[in-house]
Amino acid sequence: QVQLVESGGGLVQAGGSLRLSCAVSGYTFSRSAMGWFRQAPGEERKFVAVIRWSDGATYYADSVKGRFTVSRDNAKNTVYLQMNSLKPEDTAVYYCAADGSPKSYLSSQANTYAYWGQGTQVTVSS
């Protein structure tokens, strides 16, 4: 059974930093990727970042490029999202997700991810 468990969310002032973690179990990692998405109240779930387990290749949404960094620890089966220079508009529930099948590209589409965590709240105050 695939399980994804996020942690690290919280309340932070604008300009601050947080690091989210996503612990993964029961999942075959080869050639697959892990994505981060976020959903603010009343909005659709949006892509944030993705990383491929095998080679660490990454891709970011324009809104977070240069501020957020996605990384992985293969030995710990854990993916991280380091968020710096946070803004009030970054406030959302953040989800990690595991790609449903190996791909040659890094997907930003939520419907290509088969497994999801429960989400962790990030609130950035102004």
Salt bridges, closest charged atoms under 4 A:
GLU43 OE1 - LYS46 NZ 3.33
ASP55 OD1 - ARG52 NE 3.13
ASP62 OD1 - LYS65 NZ 3.09
ASP90 OD1 - ARG38 NH1 2.86
ASP90 OD2 - ARG67 NH1 2.74
ASP99 OD1 - LYS103 NZ 2.62
